Every structure is written in structure tokens, then in C-alpha cells.
Amino acid sequence: MNKQYLAVTRGYLDGEGTIDYALTPELDKIADKFANPDKKPQPAQSHYQALAHVEMPVAVGRYPTSRYSLMSLSPQTGRKHQLRRHMAHLRHPIIGDTTHGDLRHNRGFTAAFGCGRLMLHACRVALAHPVTGEPLVIDAGWDDSWQQLMDRFGWRGLLPAYERVEFAGPSGQDKALYHTM
């Protein structure tokens, strides 16, 4: 199975590469209640590629402007919060990451752009069909907050496959579910 994500990160990160940085398991108080808290770091690799950059007139901290990168991210292993932790390790945290990101920058981003969410989008999964074994690729388009940000940052048109989620008109198959009484 191959997964691809898109993320908006703080700062300019150029080119592409692979992050090979072992991660200590992060335990959740409820879900991992009985897990071993002394587990050693596990191997973790993520591939990244910079797709676009922008500098916006948003003062955060001592800088009069803020820089952002649009990144394509692909985890090669499956560790908890792997992409978020790897980007933070590179000092380019994903915008909106309240655990591994920059709180001051996240607040400034929300105030400037009206978007207070994690800017990480699972855009593609590719796997073998469970019955036929044929290749199956599923793409997911951006929601409104991503669409609006792509427009504001001048990134519209870079990834047209994800730009608009269109739904076909009613097929009529569920007509009986919506009758009035």
C-alpha cells in the first residue's frame, strides 16, 4: 500500500529527500493504556518533495513576513504521527499541528487566514484490490479550507486533480429514503 499526503509547512523546504529518523512510540492515555512505556525507538522513513513556496505579509514573532511550503509527503513506514513528527524534526512543522508544531505560528496563521486546522491532507492511496488483485488508486480532493488557502497562496492549478470535489446529481436509487410523510 502506498499513501500520499499534501501538507503546508512553515518555512521554505527545497527539493526532495527521505527522512530516516527513528521514532519513540507516542502513547495515548486511553488507546495505549496497556502498552509498554519503555519501548525503544522504531525505524521510520518518510519521503518528501517540495511543490511550491510562498512568502506572505504576516508578522509572526520577530519576522515581518511568514514563509510556507506546499509539500508532498509519503510515509514508507507506519508510525503514529510519523509525518507530523518528521516534518517537526526538520524544523518545518505542519501548519496547525498543536502537538509537534509551533503554537505561536499556528495562532498567527489562524488569525491571518481564518484556517485553524491541521494542514495535512491524505490525497491518494494505492493498493491491490482485495478480491481481484488489480491496482486500485483512490484520490481525495481538497475541502473548502484547502481550496481557499490554495487561492490565497497562488497555488491554484498546481495539482488540478485535487482542486474540486464534484458530486454527481441524485441517482434516484435512494428516492424512497427521502419521501415526506
N, C-alpha and C positions, 0 to 999 in steps of 0.2 A: 504494500500500500504506500502510495506517495501522497503527501499533503503539501499544499502551498498556501501561504498566508501573505497578506499585504499588511504593512504597518507604517504608521507615521511615527518617526523617531525624532528626538531632539538632536540638533546639530547636523553637520554635514558628514556623511559617511560615504566615501567614494568607492567605486569598483565593486568587486565581489570577492568572496572568500569563504572559508569554512572555519567555524569556531569549534575548537576541540578543547572543551573545558569541562572537567568532571563536576557533577553537582551533588551536593549532600541532599538527601531526601528532605523535603519540607513536609512536616507532619501537620495534618489538620486535627484539631482537638476532638472532633466528632468522628469523622470518617476513618482516621488513622489511630483511633483510641488504643488499639492493642498492638500497634506496630512497634518494632524495635527502635527506640530513640537514638541508639548508638550505631546505626547503620553507616558504613563507610561511603564516601563519595562514589557515585556511579558514573561510568563513561557517558558523555553526552556530546553529540556533534550536531551543528546546525549550519546550513548553507545560507548565505545572504548575498543579495545583489542590489545595489543602489539603482533606482529607476529615475529619480528626479530630486531636485533640491529647490528650496525657496527660502528667501530671507524676507521676513515681514516686519513692519514698523511697530513691534510690540515690545515694550521695555519690560524685561524680567530681570530682577537683581540689578547688577551694575552695568548691564549692556542695554543700549538703546534699541536694539533690534533682536529678533529671535530667528534662528535658522532651523529648518526642518528638512528631513529626507523621507522620501517615499521608498520603502524597501520591500523587496520580495524575499520571503523567508521560508525555508524548508527544513523542518526537523528531520535529522537522519536517525535519531533515537527518540524514545518517547518518555521523557522525564517530566514530572509535574512542573508546570510554568517554565518549561525549558526555553522557549523563545524569549519570554519576558526577562528571564534571568541572564541569558546570553547577551541580549542587547544591553542590559544594565552593566554587564561585565565589560563591554566595550566602551562604556561611558556614553552610550547613545540610547537611553531608555525609551521605551514605547510611551508615547503621549497617553496620559490618562491612567497609567499604571500606579495605583495607590500603594502597592506593596514594594515594588522594586524601582519605582520611578522617582521623579523629582517633584515633591509636593508643591513647592513654590511655583515651579514652571507649569505644572498641571493647573493650578489656580489661575495663573495668568492666561493660559491657553483658553480656559473656560470663559473667563471674563471677555477676552478679545474675540473669540469665535463662536461662543454660545454652544460649545460642544464639550460636555463634561464626562465623556465616556472613554473607555479603553479603545484606542485606535489600532486594533488588531482585528483583521477580517480573514476568516477561513474562506478562501476564494475557490479552491479546487481540491478535489480528492480523486485519485485514480487508483483503481483496484481491479482485480479479476472478478467478473460476475460470479456469484456464489453457485449458480446452477450450471451455466454454460461455459464458464471459464473465459469468456470473451472479455477483452479490455472494456472497462466501464469508467467513464470520466464524468464527474459531476461538478459543474461550475455554479457558484453562487454570486449573484450581483450585489452591488452596494445598496445599503439602505439610504434614506434621505440625508442623514447626518454625513455620511461619506460623500454623497453626491454634492452636497453644499460645500464641503471642505475642498473637494477637487476643483470646484469652480473658483472658490476664493483664492486658492493657491496657484491657479493657472495650469492645473494638471489634467483638465478635461481633455479627452482624446488620446491620452497615453495608453490606456487599457480599455478600449471600447467594449470588450466582451463583458465587463463588469459594470458598465455605466448605468444601465437602466434595467430594472426588473419589470418585465411586462407580463401581465396575466391575460390569458385568452378570455373571451366573453363566456358567460354561463353556457354550459353544455346542455343543460336541461336534465341531466341524469339525477340531480338532487332536487328536482322540482317538487316532489312530494314532501320534502322536508320543510319547505318554506311556505306552505299554503296557510291561509288565515282561517281562523276558526270563528 
